[in-house]
Amino acid sequence: MSSRLAIHGGKKAVTLDQSRASQWPIIDDEVIAAVTGQLKTGEISFSNTIYEFEEEFADYHGVKYALAHNNGTASIHSALFAIGVGPGDEVITTAATFWGTYMPILSSQAIPVFCDIDPFTGCPDPADVEQRISPNTKAVIVVHLGGMPAEMDAIMEVSRRHNLIVVEDCSHAHGATYKGQKVGTIGDIGCFSMQAGKLLPSGEGGVMITNNLDWHERAICLGHYERISKLSNPDYHKYSPTCFGYKYRISPLSAAIARVQLRHLDQRNKQRDDNVMYLMDGIGAFSGIYPLKPAEYIFRGYYSSPYIRYHADELNELPKPKLIEALRAEGTSVASGAPGGSNHLSAIFQERNHPAFSRPEIQHKITYRKGDLPRSEKPRQDMMTIPAFPAADKILLDQYIEAFHKVTDNAVELLKKI
Ligand SMILES: Cc1ncc(COP(=O)(O)O)c(C=O)c1O
């Protein structure tokens, strides 16, 4: 292996094809057979496959109830309806997430209140959650961002002390665990997206899980009219002809895909984790590079790329952009990046142009200003990402490690040519 940097005309350290190692979702013969089998039944709108998937998903999590949805956003809307979030209620969540986390709060005519994040993980900062609690706060939606479980002990402690219901948005974190417990089962309700890029991809789909029968049945009342007449609570039967106005049933084709993907979830999560740990252990040996591994009580999912920290002072103040440029020239897919997001500054909150904001209970109650969330608005500058390959060959990972080796070894030379 030449030690001349690729950026200076040397050979690249990474020569193996990375597209296969990165390919996701995995659509193999098993998935194709499941979809074909479903198509052959002719049941492409409703099928027992949906119930079978729900039973398997509930079993996997060790919970009583799983309710499949047509997407993850719908599952969060159902969760909020189930727990009775309504006009004037406040729900605390983070702005560093996809809109499917917090727009269902507005759809419930309630008020999203954004808290700040842990700058290394992007998950809610439990101390900041507590700062945002008011007498109107009803619930917290915890996002396990990128697959990293949030600090659930502290979040549950604050929430229990203030009588708040905890909804976990596990859309990035299927199969991740915190102190041995699966995410989605630590709070009161767990919600999952199964959109194509997720760790459990069904195409489109979502699931809500809980141990609370009444919340499960209320969620059914919102968007699953076909099940209402069979609910254990007879008070709900009268809503059978209309439900509460949404149709949230998952497609049986998606349920068929999800059943297959669920069977492989743990093994595929482990594969990604093994790849990340191998890479982190390898590159962590070099000056200036500090992999950010999860705490030992966490098993992380890798929906998003893992982060590493860069200490420029250990590489003669080599600027991070130059380090990244050199690593990319070696053929790696590293990138600059740290958790963050300023969705509280987007038009819907600034213009308050959503029917929810026209309600008197909400009208003047809350503002969304720049500077409200310093850590979300200004992600750390000393971080970058490395890939979490779903299926990397060890040779590819060794080539990545060699790329970091070459570039960090040649920091002085790199600096000379800036
Ligand atoms: C954190 C998070 N929550 C909720 C959702 C909503 O899921 P869906 O796209 O399936 O509606 C997503 C989707 O990407 C997400 O990333």
The ligand as an SDF file (V2000), in Angstrom:
LIG
                    3D

 16 16  0  0  0  0  0  0  0  0999 V2000
  -37.9920   10.1100   13.7060 C   0  0  0  0  0  0  0  0  0  0  0  0
  -39.1450    9.8450   12.7840 C   0  0  0  0  0  0  0  0  0  0  0  0
  -40.3760    9.8560   13.2890 N   0  0  0  0  0  0  0  0  0  0  0  0
  -41.4550    9.6180   12.5180 C   0  0  0  0  0  0  0  0  0  0  0  0
  -41.3370    9.3600   11.1720 C   0  0  0  0  0  0  0  0  0  0  0  0
  -42.5600    9.1830   10.3670 C   0  0  0  0  0  0  0  0  0  0  0  0
  -42.5990    7.9610    9.7420 O   0  0  0  0  0  0  0  0  0  0  0  0
  -43.2860    7.7720    8.3100 P   0  0  0  0  0  0  0  0  0  0  0  0
  -42.3980    8.4090    7.2880 O   0  0  0  0  0  0  0  0  0  0  0  0
  -43.3670    6.2930    8.1670 O   0  0  0  0  0  0  0  0  0  0  0  0
  -44.6150    8.4170    8.3760 O   0  0  0  0  0  0  0  0  0  0  0  0
  -40.0620    9.3180   10.6130 C   0  0  0  0  0  0  0  0  0  0  0  0
  -39.8940    9.0000    9.1910 C   0  0  0  0  0  0  0  0  0  0  0  0
  -38.8820    9.1130    8.5840 O   0  0  0  0  0  0  0  0  0  0  0  0
  -38.9380    9.5910   11.4240 C   0  0  0  0  0  0  0  0  0  0  0  0
  -37.7160    9.6080   10.9060 O   0  0  0  0  0  0  0  0  0  0  0  0
  1  2  1  0
  2  3  1  0
  2 15  2  0
  3  4  2  0
  4  5  1  0
  5  6  1  0
  5 12  2  0
  6  7  1  0
  7  8  1  0
  8  9  2  0
  8 10  1  0
  8 11  1  0
 12 13  1  0
 12 15  1  0
 13 14  2  0
 15 16  1  0
M  END
$$$$
